[in-house]
Amino acid sequence: MNIGIIGSGGMGSCLASKFVKLGHIVSIANSRGPASLKKLSEDIGAVATTVEEATKNKKVVIVTIPQKNVKDLPKNLFEHLHEDVVVIDTGNYYPSLRDGVIPALDQSGIDSLWVQQQLGIPVVKVFNSILAESIKDMGRPKGEKNRIALAVSGDDTKSKEVVFKLVEELGFDPFDLGNIAQSWKQQPGSSIYCRDINLEELKKRLDAMGTAWSEMRDLIIAQRKADEELMKVDYPAYLKGLPH
Ligand SMILES: NC(=O)c1ccc[n+]([C@@H]2O[C@H](COP(=O)([O-])OP(=O)(O)OC[C@H]3O[C@@H](n4cnc5c(N)ncnc54)[C@H](OP(=O)(O)O)[C@@H]3O)[C@@H](O)[C@H]2O)c1
């Protein structure tokens, strides 16, 4: 499969490396241009490219950049895309830690709803609720008891099916959480966020959250804020403190 990745940081480089190893043809871009990606692309076997080229002739385009930078992507970047192309959003909104307050995002409070409005194209949200290190090291064969399950949300069923296959290939159990309006369940502050839990536990926690964002919003955002404060002072302590 031809995969374009926009963002070459912790998550973008990890996904690129994994997908190359799985036999996919991967192009990777960042904000500084292909020359800055020479070493990384050679090391992992990906093609260093521009942001625009990363969207051309691809089956899947992964946007994996900080939320604050989404507005800096070229306008109409996705305008030419064929309707079969799947656009993945791995992003998380951390207003206090990294992104600054984005008032338009705060209106709904649903990170990927805002991203898809900005990009002007439906997105599938996945890989936001697992650390790159876990993607790198914790993939397991299907059927293994503690195989990690990953939430996937999006409005387009066919796009999600493509994503489920990629998640499987990486060694994780995909779980269809619902449409993008429900994707708050996999945002920072939720009980499934970066917990490395299996499918049974994931379903249990999703059920416990119910379906009403209006009822869960204050709780999840308060938890995200507390996590941001901890991450600012001691990131390893934050990771260690995540209850599994
Ligand atoms: N790392 C993780 O474990 C992890 C886990 C789950 C979710 N996420 C989420 O995934 C996203 C990416 O995280 P990360 O950890 O990979 O971030 P990161 O290490 O800070 O890397 C960010 C990348 O985005 C690129 N970028 C920024 N603005 C851009 C633009 N306008 N055009 C093209 N590329 C641009 C940067 O390129 P330059 O360096 O050239 O500016 C850089 O390659 C974030 O929303 C994060 O919350 C990360």
The ligand as an SDF file (V2000), in Angstrom:
LIG
                    3D

 48 52  0  0  0  0  0  0  0  0999 V2000
    4.7770   10.4610   20.2380 N   0  0  0  0  0  0  0  0  0  0  0  0
    3.8070    9.7050   20.7410 C   0  0  0  0  0  0  0  0  0  0  0  0
    4.0640    8.7150   21.4420 O   0  0  0  0  0  0  0  0  0  0  0  0
    2.3610   10.0390   20.4240 C   0  0  0  0  0  0  0  0  0  0  0  0
    1.3830    9.1270   20.8430 C   0  0  0  0  0  0  0  0  0  0  0  0
    0.0570    9.3520   20.5240 C   0  0  0  0  0  0  0  0  0  0  0  0
   -0.2990   10.4940   19.8360 C   0  0  0  0  0  0  0  0  0  0  0  0
    0.6550   11.3890   19.4770 N   0  0  0  0  0  0  0  0  0  0  0  0
    0.2120   12.6190   18.7730 C   0  0  0  0  0  0  0  0  0  0  0  0
    0.6870   12.5870   17.4370 O   0  0  0  0  0  0  0  0  0  0  0  0
    1.0310   13.9120   17.0270 C   0  0  0  0  0  0  0  0  0  0  0  0
    2.5090   13.9230   16.6630 C   0  0  0  0  0  0  0  0  0  0  0  0
    3.2330   13.6280   17.8150 O   0  0  0  0  0  0  0  0  0  0  0  0
    4.8190   13.4410   17.8440 P   0  0  0  0  0  0  0  0  0  0  0  0
    5.1480   12.9630   19.2040 O   0  0  0  0  0  0  0  0  0  0  0  0
    5.2710   12.6510   16.6770 O   0  0  0  0  0  0  0  0  0  0  0  0
    5.2780   14.9600   17.6900 O   0  0  0  0  0  0  0  0  0  0  0  0
    6.7720   15.5030   17.5170 P   0  0  0  0  0  0  0  0  0  0  0  0
    7.7580   14.4580   17.8900 O   0  0  0  0  0  0  0  0  0  0  0  0
    6.8040   16.8200   18.1810 O   0  0  0  0  0  0  0  0  0  0  0  0
    6.8950   15.7270   15.9300 O   0  0  0  0  0  0  0  0  0  0  0  0
    6.0500   16.6270   15.2790 C   0  0  0  0  0  0  0  0  0  0  0  0
    6.2760   16.5060   13.7870 C   0  0  0  0  0  0  0  0  0  0  0  0
    5.2960   17.3290   13.1390 O   0  0  0  0  0  0  0  0  0  0  0  0
    5.9490   18.0080   12.0940 C   0  0  0  0  0  0  0  0  0  0  0  0
    5.2310   19.2270   11.7280 N   0  0  0  0  0  0  0  0  0  0  0  0
    4.8800   20.2660   12.5080 C   0  0  0  0  0  0  0  0  0  0  0  0
    4.2390   21.1930   11.7910 N   0  0  0  0  0  0  0  0  0  0  0  0
    4.1990   20.7430   10.5210 C   0  0  0  0  0  0  0  0  0  0  0  0
    3.6940   21.2690    9.3050 C   0  0  0  0  0  0  0  0  0  0  0  0
    3.0660   22.4380    9.2630 N   0  0  0  0  0  0  0  0  0  0  0  0
    3.8610   20.5480    8.1840 N   0  0  0  0  0  0  0  0  0  0  0  0
    4.4850   19.3340    8.2180 C   0  0  0  0  0  0  0  0  0  0  0  0
    4.9790   18.7800    9.3440 N   0  0  0  0  0  0  0  0  0  0  0  0
    4.8470   19.4840   10.4820 C   0  0  0  0  0  0  0  0  0  0  0  0
    7.3180   18.3130   12.6540 C   0  0  0  0  0  0  0  0  0  0  0  0
    8.1880   18.6340   11.5990 O   0  0  0  0  0  0  0  0  0  0  0  0
    9.4460   19.6400   11.8660 P   0  0  0  0  0  0  0  0  0  0  0  0
   10.2550   18.9800   12.9220 O   0  0  0  0  0  0  0  0  0  0  0  0
   10.0990   19.7360   10.5350 O   0  0  0  0  0  0  0  0  0  0  0  0
    8.8050   20.9380   12.3220 O   0  0  0  0  0  0  0  0  0  0  0  0
    7.6550   16.9890   13.3140 C   0  0  0  0  0  0  0  0  0  0  0  0
    8.1680   16.0830   12.3890 O   0  0  0  0  0  0  0  0  0  0  0  0
    0.6870   14.8230   18.1910 C   0  0  0  0  0  0  0  0  0  0  0  0
   -0.6070   15.3610   18.0430 O   0  0  0  0  0  0  0  0  0  0  0  0
    0.7400   13.8960   19.3840 C   0  0  0  0  0  0  0  0  0  0  0  0
   -0.0370   14.3560   20.4580 O   0  0  0  0  0  0  0  0  0  0  0  0
    1.9730   11.1920   19.7380 C   0  0  0  0  0  0  0  0  0  0  0  0
  1  2  1  0
  2  3  2  0
  2  4  1  0
  4  5  1  0
  4 48  2  0
  5  6  2  0
  6  7  1  0
  7  8  2  0
  8  9  1  0
  8 48  1  0
  9 10  1  0
  9 46  1  0
 10 11  1  0
 11 12  1  0
 11 44  1  0
 12 13  1  0
 13 14  1  0
 14 15  2  0
 14 16  1  0
 14 17  1  0
 17 18  1  0
 18 19  2  0
 18 20  1  0
 18 21  1  0
 21 22  1  0
 22 23  1  0
 23 24  1  0
 23 42  1  0
 24 25  1  0
 25 26  1  0
 25 36  1  0
 26 27  1  0
 26 35  1  0
 27 28  2  0
 28 29  1  0
 29 30  1  0
 29 35  2  0
 30 31  1  0
 30 32  2  0
 32 33  1  0
 33 34  2  0
 34 35  1  0
 36 37  1  0
 36 42  1  0
 37 38  1  0
 38 39  2  0
 38 40  1  0
 38 41  1  0
 42 43  1  0
 44 45  1  0
 44 46  1  0
 46 47  1  0
M  CHG  2   8   1  16  -1
M  END
$$$$
